[in-house]
Amino acid sequence: MTAGRMIETFRFISGFNDIFLAIGVGLFIAAGFLTVALFDYGGAGLALAAAGLWLVSEILTARLRRAIPSMLAAAGFVVFATWASAVLTLDWLAPARTDTDGPWFYYAIGIAASLWSLVYFYRFRLPFATFLIGAALTLLGFLAVFNLIFSVATLEDALDYAVVPSLYALVSGLILFAIAIGFDRADPQRITRQADYGFWLHLLAAPLIVHAVMHMATGLSAGGVEVGTSATSALTVVGVFAVLAVVALVVNRRAILVAALTYLAGALWYLMSQSERTANNVELLSLLLISVLVIGLGVGWHTVRHVVLQVPPLGRMENALFSKKV
């Protein structure tokens, strides 16, 4: 393993001008919403707003390669373009229909969001666009699974199922995680745009995997510990977090740990609230422990990772994932 290998960089800002440009893009998006309102929320106004953001992207993304403004422009473009496609689809397929509860309308939104995200990525190769593509396809797959397999008509009805949404989130998260690892394998040194693609897919996959695993292992809702939590559930959360920490260290990506922090904080809060010695200051102690953990890992990440990779199975796993044969 080379010394400079696998440094997780985040090309987010190159100067205050990026923030200045981001403010401008935000104002442009606000103007786009006013344009949409001026056209009575019709397809023409939405298409005009999307076209404007495409032109902004030609300058800020294609020519200047500014990260934050480009991300805002990409998200705004996909929203307006998808919204326009949905409105035009609604007008074309069901001009007399006033409700949008049918699954066909959600399919139109999911397909449009996926296609416009792909178009944007194909033109500009913006790493953030991979996040938009993954999110759109994940939501489209969620709808397809529940509508075609379980005959669920609306998104609200799909959420009534207990285990299946978590199982779908786990599977889709693992697929995204595998694709992200593929990008990481293509650039073990983390110096090209391939690593940036992987970063955004890791960021999308992490909450899907973490929330699914925590829910299936403990029955907890997304975000942490709820009323009725037992010591067993809290200890299970701590154990799962430890496993996820090892995974994060092996693949050298921190996103999965960030997604699990709220669960760990909730588990620590519950465990300390059960003790008379710590119950009176449970919030303070929980935050203090989490902050020390995060700062410690942040400062000593590469040292801890080096120690973890000395464990033969973990070291072999890391080499199998990221060593490129010459």
N, C-alpha and C positions, 0 to 999 in steps of 0.2 A: 504494500500500500504506500503510495507516494505521499510526500508531506503535504502537497497542495491539493490533494485529491478531495473531491466531494465537499466543497465549501458551499453552503446553502446561501446564495446571494439573492437579493430582491431588488431588481432594477425598477425603482418606484419613482424617484425624484432626482433630478440632476441640478436643481437650483430653484430659487424662489419664483423664477419666471414660469415654472411648471404650475405652481399654485395660482399665479396670476392668470395664466391661460385657462386653468380649470375653472376659475370663477367666471371667466368669459363664456366657457362652454355651458356652465350651469345657467347663466343668464340666457344663453341662446336656447337652451331646452325650455326654460320658462316661457320665452317668446314663442316657442313651438306650441306649447299648450294653449297660449292665448290665440294663436293662429287656428288651432283646432276648434276652439270655442267660436271663433269668428265664422268658421265654415259650418257651424252647428254640428260639430262632431261627426262630420261626414268623411267619407274615404278620401276626398280631394284634399281637405285640410291636413289629414294625417299623412298622406303621401307627400305633400309639400314639406311638412316638418321633417319627415324621414329623409327626403332629398337634400334638404338644407344641412342636416347632420352628416350626410354622406360627403357633401362638399367640404364641410369643416374637417372631416377625417382625411380627405385628400391632402389637406395642408398640414394638419397637426400629426397625423399618423404616418402617411406615406412619405412625406417630405421631411418633417422635423423629428419624428419618432419620439414624441413627448408622451410619457407613460400615463400620468394621471388624467390629463385632458383627453387622451385617446380612449381611456377606459370609460370616461363619462360619455364621450361621443358614441362609442360602440353600444353602450347600454341604452342610450337614448334612441339611437337609430333602430335597434332591434325592437324596442318597445313600440315606437311609432309605426315601424313597418309591419310588425305583427298585428297591431291594433287596426291598421288600415286593411290588412288582408282579412282579418276577422269581420270587419264591417262590410267589406265588399262581398265576402262569402255569404254573410247573412242576407244581404240585399239580393244576391244572385240566386241562392238556393231556396230561400224562404221569404219572399218579399212581404207576405202577409203575416208572418210570424212575429210575435212581440216578445216571446220568452227566449231565453238562451240557456235553458236547463238541460237540453238534450245533449247526449254524448258527442253527437256530430259536431257541435259548436266547439267543444273542448278539443276534439281532434284537430279542427281547423286551426285553433290557436297553437296547439303543440307543434303541428307540422310547420306552420308558418314561422314560429319562433326558431325551430331547428334549421329550416332552410335559410332564413335571413342571417342567422348566426354563421352558418357555413359560408354563405356568400361573402359576408364581411371578412371572415377569416381568410378565405381564398384570395381576396383582393389585398388585404393589408398585412396578413400574417401577424396580427396582434396576439400575443400570448393570452391576454385576458379573454379573447374570443373563444378559446378552448373551454373556459369556464362557462360561458354562455351556451355553447353547443352542448356540453355535458349536462347542464341543468335542464335545458329544453328537452333533450332526448330522455332524460330520467323521468321528467314529468309526463312526457308522452307515453313512455313505457308503463308508468304507473296507471295511467288512464286505460291503456290497452289491456293490461292484465286484469283489472277489475271489471272492465266492461265486457270483455270477450269471455273471460273464464267465470266470473262471478255474476255477470249480468247486472252490475251496478251502474246506475244511470248518472249519478252526480258525484262530485268529489266529496261532498259532505257525507254521503252514504258510505263511501269507501273507507272513510276514517272510523266508521263504527266497528269495523272488523278489528279484532284484538291483536292477533299475532301476524297476520298476513302483511300488513303495511311494514312492520319491522323486518319481516323476512325479505320483502322486496327491497327495502332500504339496504339491508346487508348485502344482498346479491348485487344490486346495482353499484353500491359503494365498492365492493371488491372488484367488480369489472373496471370501474374508473381507476381504482388503485393499481390494478394490473397494467392498464394503459399508461398511467403515470410512471410506473416502474420501467416500462418499455422506453419512454422518453429519457428517463434517467440513465438507462443502460446505453443509449445512443450517445450520451455525453457524460461519462463518469466524472470528468473534471469540472462540470457545471459552469462552462464558459460560453456556451452557445445558446441560441434561442430554444433548442430542444429542452434544456433544463427549465426554461421559463414555462414552456408548455406543461412540463411535468409538475411544476410548482402549483399552477392553478388547478390542475386536476387533483392533486393531493388535497388542496384546500377544499375542493368540492366533495371528494370521497370521504374525508375525515369525519365530518358530522354524521354522514349517513351510516358509516360503520360504527362509530362510537354510540350513537343513540340507539341503533338497532341492537347492538350487543348488550348494552346496559339494560334496555327494556326486556330483552329475552332472558337475561341472567337474573334480574332482580324484580322485574315488573314495574320499574320506575318510569315515570313520564319523562319526556325530553327536558333536560336541564338540571336535574338534581334529585334531592331527597324530598319526599312528600310526607304528609301525615300518615302515620301507621307504619313507617319504616322500622324494620327490626335491626338489631345488631348484626344479624347474619347478612342482611342485604347490604348494610354499610360496609362490612368487612369484604363482601364480595366485590363491591365497587372498588375498594382499595386494591384487591387482588387483580381485578381486570385492568385497573390503571397501571399497575406494575408491569403486566404483560404488554400493554400498549406502549409503555415507556421503552421496553426492550425493542419492540418492533420499530419505534421511532428512531432509536439509536442505530439500529442495524441499517435502516434505509436512509438515515441522516435527513429526515424530514420531521419538522416539529409540529406540523398542522394537527396530527392526530392527538398530540398531547394537549394542545390548546382546546380542541373540541371536548376533551374529557375533564378539563379543569373544574367546571361547575359541578360535575358529579363528585369529584374528589372533595371539593369544598363542602358540599352537602353531607357527604359521608363523615368527614372529620367533624363537622358541626354536630351531627347526631351523636357520634361516639363520645365527644367531649361533653355534650349536654347531659349524658347519663351519669357523669361523675360529679360528685359534690365539690371536688376540688377545682374543677374547671367550668362548672355550669354557669357561674356568675359572669364569666368573661369569655363565653364561648365564641361570640362573634369576633372579638379581638384576636383570640388565639387561633381561630380557624384562618382568618386572613393573614395573620403573621406566618403561620406554617406554610400556607400556599405561596406567599410572597418569597419566603426564604427558599423554597423548593424551586420556584421559577428562576429567581436570580442565580441560585447556585448552579442550576442546569445551564442557564444562559452563559455564565462565566466559564464554567468548567465542562462545557459540552464535549469538546474534542478529547479531553482527558478521560471523562467518563466513558465516552464511546470507545476509546482505545482499550480501556479495562474490560468493557463488555465483550469486545471482539476477541479478547484473549480466550474466552470460552470456546473450545474447539467447534462445537456445532454452529454457534453464532458466527464465528469467523469464516467457516466454510460457506455458510449461507450468504454472507456478505460478498465473498469472492465469487460465488456462483451467480449472484445477481449483477454485479458491477464489473467484474474483470472481463476485459475484452481481449480475446485471443488475436495475436498479431500474425 
